[in-house]
Amino acid sequence: MNRHLALFFLTVVTTTAAGAGNYVGFLNGLGLPTDGLGAFALVLSGLWFSIPFLAFLTAHEFGHYGMARWHGLRPTLPYYLPFIPLLTGSLGAVIFFRGRFPTRRVLFDFAAGGPLAGFVVAVVALAVGLHWSPVIRIADARGDWLGEPLMYRWLQELVIGAVPSGKTVLVHPTALAGWFGLLFTMMNLLPVTQLDGGHITYAVVRRHSRWFSVGGLGALLFFILWWHAYTWVLWTAVLFLIIRLVGWEHPPAENDDLPLDPGRLIVAALLVAIFVVCFMPVPMW
């Protein structure tokens, strides 16, 4: 428990530091001075990002944890992964589970719980943050440009309305936290081996899932080589490392012959839809 809490509080520090940098960039985009911000003010400003982002991570991981405990499994509590305070200040969080899942239905429930819970929090954070995001001239915009998945476009149209030509939205740090929630959800739903998407794909199509892993990695390489989406380089390297360690084949469940029921297949279709509305081939440029 002490290790989990230590990692969590360290992640609070790193995400808040990253959030402070995001807030300074937001003020610069508004043309407001930032020289007079003291240390305490910077910490408070970082919370605009860190609170919703940590809420997303916590919802995602406890979505997994809750479904596992519902089925009588004993997973670990989430291990938060702090990182240097760039972008999010975190590499996410993970839960470990020893042994094999009893059935593919249990595997599916465990894998689906995280993206479903996290997606809801990400959408709420994005909607609230967009309400605080002003429209500015493109000539005044600074920093990286963010990819705009379908969910982002729909919420921007709903909350802000049509953006006039020559202008753009200056994304508030809370909206940025929601945007990263969409990105992390998309990344986790890639149908590659030990990702949530890999678990879900195996639960649905069993051993044919290895071809989805090949396709998912092939798509990332295509984005890198064709669209120069270099933000995927590190993630692709991590996935190749995972496959190197565990192989292309997903471990079977103890009772691997019990298929998913119609209700779970509907949820699987919903998760595919969530992947589509979060999809962005080039997250940043």
C-alpha positions, -999 to 999 in steps of 0.1 A, spaced: 0 0 0 28 24 9 44 19 -25 11 26 -43 6 58 -23 42 70 -28 39 65 -66 5 83 -66 17 113 -46 49 115 -68 26 115 -99 5 143 -83 38 163 -81 49 156 -117 15 161 -133 9 193 -114 43 205 -125 34 196 -161 1 214 -156 18 245 -144 38 246 -176 6 241 -196 -11 269 -177 18 293 -184 15 284 -221 -22 291 -219 -16 326 -203 10 333 -229 -15 325 -256 -38 351 -241 -10 376 -241 -10 378 -203 22 383 -183 35 353 -163 66 368 -147 48 377 -115 35 342 -108 49 329 -75 56 293 -66 23 289 -48 3 304 -77 21 280 -101 12 250 -80 -24 261 -79 -24 267 -117 -11 232 -123 -41 217 -106 -63 228 -135 -46 200 -154 -35 175 -129 -68 170 -111 -88 161 -142 -59 141 -157 -55 121 -125 -93 116 -123 -91 101 -158 -62 77 -149 -79 67 -116 -113 60 -133 -95 39 -159 -75 18 -135 -103 14 -110 -126 4 -138 -102 -26 -143 -99 -31 -106 -136 -30 -99 -144 -55 -126 -117 -79 -114 -130 -78 -79 -166 -82 -91 -155 -116 -106 -136 -126 -74 -101 -119 -88 -74 -103 -67 -55 -78 -88 -30 -53 -74 -40 -17 -67 -29 7 -95 7 16 -98 9 52 -110 38 59 -133 53 94 -127 75 109 -154 95 141 -160 70 171 -161 66 172 -198 32 171 -215 13 151 -188 41 143 -163 30 107 -163 32 75 -183 -2 64 -170 -8 36 -145 -9 -2 -145 -26 -30 -126 -10 -64 -123 -29 -97 -122 -12 -131 -116 -25 -162 -132 -50 -168 -160 -85 -154 -163 -112 -180 -157 -131 -173 -189 -129 -150 -219 -160 -133 -205 -141 -124 -173 -111 -112 -194 -134 -91 -215 -151 -75 -185 -117 -67 -169 -103 -51 -201 -135 -32 -210 -140 -17 -176 -110 6 -178 -116 23 -212 -153 27 -205 -148 45 -172 -118 66 -183 -136 77 -215 -165 91 -195 -142 112 -173 -121 123 -203 -153 136 -221 -165 155 -191 -130 171 -186 -128 180 -222 -163 195 -223 -157 216 -191 -123 227 -203 -136 237 -237 -161 260 -219 -131 278 -205 -112 278 -238 -112 312 -257 -111 316 -295 -81 335 -306 -64 345 -339 -43 318 -355 -15 343 -358 -14 346 -320 -14 308 -314 18 293 -300 30 258 -292 21 225 -307 -10 218 -327 -32 190 -314 -50 163 -334 -87 167 -335 -105 133 -331 -142 131 -338 -152 134 -301 -131 166 -298 -148 181 -329 -183 172 -317 -177 187 -282 -161 218 -297 -191 224 -319 -214 218 -290 -197 239 -264 -180 267 -285 -198 266 -318 -183 272 -352 -149 288 -351 -145 316 -376 -119 314 -404 -85 327 -393 -91 318 -357 -85 288 -335 -93 275 -300 -68 282 -272 -71 249 -253 -75 254 -215 -54 230 -194 -85 212 -182 -95 206 -218 -59 195 -225 -63 169 -197 -95 156 -214 -77 155 -248 -49 134 -233 -76 112 -219 -89 106 -254 -54 99 -266 -46 74 -238 -80 57 -244 -72 53 -281 -37 40 -274 -51 15 -249 -77 3 -273 -52 -6 -300 -58 -44 -306 -22 -53 -297 -14 -82 -274 -13 -70 -237 -31 -37 -242 -68 -34 -233 -76 -36 -269 -56 -68 -273 -74 -84 -243 -108 -74 -258 -99 -86 -293 -88 -120 -279 -120 -123 -259 -140 -118 -291 -120 -136 -318 -96 -157 -297 -65 -169 -316 -72 -148 -346 -63 -118 -325 -27 -121 -334 -35 -107 -369 -51 -77 -353 -18 -71 -334 1 -72 -366 -24 -48 -382 -23 -24 -353 15 -22 -353 15 -19 -390 -8 10 -388 15 28 -363 45 23 -386 24 36 -415 16 68 -395 52 72 -387 66 67 -422 38 82 -443 25 111 -421 57 116 -401 37 111 -369 69 108 -348 49 110 -315 41 73 -321 78 62 -323 82 56 -285 48 39 -282 56 16 -311 90 7 -296 73 -1 -262 48 -24 -280 75 -42 -299 93 -47 -266 61 -61 -250 57 -85 -279 93 -95 -276 88 -104 -240 53 -121 -242 50 -131 -279 23 -124 -305 -1 -150 -290 -24 -138 -262 -24 -162 -232 -56 -183 -232 -82 -183 -205 -87 -213 -183 -120 -220 -200 -112 -207 -235 -142 -222 -252 -170 -202 -235 -179 -175 -261 -190 -139 -253 -228 -135 -249 -248 -110 -270 -246 -83 -243 -209 -83 -242 -207 -83 -280 -227 -51 -279 -203 -36 -254 -174 -47 -277 -191 -28 -306 -194 3 -283 -157 0 -275 -149 0 -313 -170 31 -316 -151 48 -287 -118 39 -305 -131 55 -337 -142 88 -320 -109 90 -301 -88 81 -332 -61 106 -343 -33 94 -367 -11 124 -359 -17 134 -322 7 164 -323 27 184 -348 
